[in-house]
Amino acid sequence: MNNLIVKNGKLTSLELLEQINFFRKQENNKTELHHYDLLKIIRDEFEEEINEGKIPSVTYKDKKGENRPMFELTPEEAKQILVRESKFVRKAVINRLKELEINNGHRVPISFKEALLLAAEQQEKIELLEIENKIKEQQLSEYKPRIEYLDTILNSQDTMTVTQIAADYGISAQRLNQILHEEKLQRKVSGQWLLYTEHMNNGYTKSETAEIKLKEGKSKLVINTKWTQKGRIKIHQILTELGIIANMDKRESA
């Protein structure tokens, strides 16, 4: 198969040699150009540019695994080398280079068989992309139920008691308080659940003072702690990491 690929705007002397010999055969020219002869032509044509390092000399490994020299040429430099070829070969290779420039350096098929193979490769890439998109779509659908309750939180402006939040997850307020204690979010002080110091300035709670009537006409002031939407999100993150899902999300995924 006669492939020609321009990488980073350049092609190697080996690739140019393949093109020249391919079209020499098309012309019924049985004389095959050897790579070392092509290197001599390049050195003669671009002696000054090579000495100045404008045309880089790189290496490749031959069939024996030994390092051999080759040059990297721009399409314009390759066309200059082709001046030494026959009219047929020169025009054919230059047309190939033009095709590559039009197609942004992608491989251009030169036969029906190669066109079919290239089409098959492109179809395979399309199918792989479709599979990747399907996988991503499924992953998104799997994660979607778990963000339904979070959306509800974000759309709400109300504060909630721990009892109300616990009910959303199908657990008791006592159990939720214990979880938040174990996760170092709150602690109990004199019978009252309070945030740990490092969480106090994050806007998680909003405390209200309430008066409770006791026996014999006495009363007692207590702090009634309610959770803000920011606090509910924090609780939601903690419970989700523990595998405790909101009732709403359970229904969505059922």
Residue, then its C-alpha position, 0 to 999 in steps of 0.5 A: m500500500n502506497n501511503l504518505i503522511v505528512k507529520n508536523g508539516k514534514l515527511t522523511s526521505l524514506e517516505l519520499l523514496e517510497q513515492i518516487n519508486f512507486f511512480r517509477k514502477q508506474e512509468n515502467n522504469k525498472t531502475e529503483l532509487h536507493h535511499y543512500d542515493l537519495l541522501k546524496i541528492i538531498r545533501d547536494e541540493f541542500e548543502e547549505e541548509i543542512n550545514e545550518g541545521k535548517i534541514p534536520s538529519v535524524t535516524y531510523k532503525d533498518k531491518k537489522g536494527e541498526n541506526r541509519p540516517m534520513f532527512e526530514l523535508t517540507p513538501e516544498e523541499a521534497k518538490q525541489i528534489l523531484v526536479r531530478e526525476s522524470k516528468f511523469v514521476r515528478k508530476a505524480v508525486i507533487n500531486r500526491l503532496k498537493e492532495l495531502e495539503i488539501n486533506n490537512g496531512h491525512r492519508v490519501p488513498i490512491s486505489f479503490k482497495e485502499a479507499l475501502l480499507l480507509a473507509a473501514e478504519q474511519q467507520e470503526k473509529i465512528e463506532l468506537l466513538e458511539i460506544e464511548n458516548k453510550i457508556k457516558e450516557q449510561q453513567l450520567s443516567e446512573y448518577k442522575p438519581r443521586i442528584e435529584y435530592l440535591d436539586t431539591i435542596l438548592n431550590s429550597q430557601d427554608t431551614m429544616t430540623v434534624t428530624q425533617i432531614a432524617a425523615d428524607y433519608g428514612i432514618s431517625a433523628q437520633r441516628l442522624n445526630q449520631i452519624l454527624h457526631e461520628e463524622k466530626l460535624q457536631r458534638k453534644v454539649s450539655g444535652q445540646w448538639l453543637l457544631y465543632t469549632e472548625h464548622m461553626n463559621n460555615g453557615y451550616t446552622k441557624s439557631e433559635t432560642a425557645e422557651i419551654k414551660l416546666k412544672e410549677g410555672k417555671s420555664k427554661l430557655v433552650i436553643n433550637t438548631k435548624w439546618t440551612q440549605k448549605g448545612r443540608i448539602k453538607i449532610h447530604q454529602i456525608l450520607t451519600e459517601l456512607g451509602i445512605i441515599a435520600n428517599m427521593d433518589k431511591r424512588e428515582s432509581a427504582 
